Amino acid sequence: MEVKGTKFQLKVWAYLKKIPRGSVKTYSQVAKAIGKPLAVRAVANAIGKNPYSPKIPCHRVIKADGSLGGYSGKGGVKTKRLLLKNEGIIL
């Protein structure tokens, strides 16, 4: 599968693939991990544009307050909650 996106999106999505099954990161943690600590909103936008979910597991990224945030995949937040539950994460 050839992944297409902007350079920034590809960087974010590559990091998402490193988040292990059964764990979550916040948007801020993702921004820091890719070396762009002030780009939290841009990270969220890149995650929201991920057309490859759940293969690129954007469902593993949550808000800093522990809430789910959004999910652009089919079924929206309901699907995000289910995917996380299937990995043993209940928020």
Rosetta blueprint (number, residue, H / E / L):
1 M L
2 E L
3 V L
4 K L
5 G L
6 T L
7 K H
8 F H
9 Q H
10 L H
11 K H
12 V H
13 W H
14 A H
15 Y H
16 L H
17 K L
18 K L
19 I L
20 P L
21 R L
22 G L
23 S L
24 V L
25 K E
26 T E
27 Y H
28 S H
29 Q H
30 V H
31 A H
32 K H
33 A H
34 I L
35 G L
36 K L
37 P L
38 L L
39 A L
40 V H
41 R H
42 A H
43 V H
44 A H
45 N H
46 A H
47 I H
48 G H
49 K L
50 N L
51 P L
52 Y L
53 S L
54 P L
55 K L
56 I L
57 P L
58 C H
59 H H
60 R H
61 V E
62 I E
63 K L
64 A L
65 D L
66 G L
67 S L
68 L L
69 G L
70 G L
71 Y L
72 S L
73 G L
74 K L
75 G L
76 G H
77 V H
78 K H
79 T H
80 K H
81 R H
82 L H
83 L H
84 L H
85 K H
86 N H
87 E L
88 G L
89 I L
90 I L
91 L L
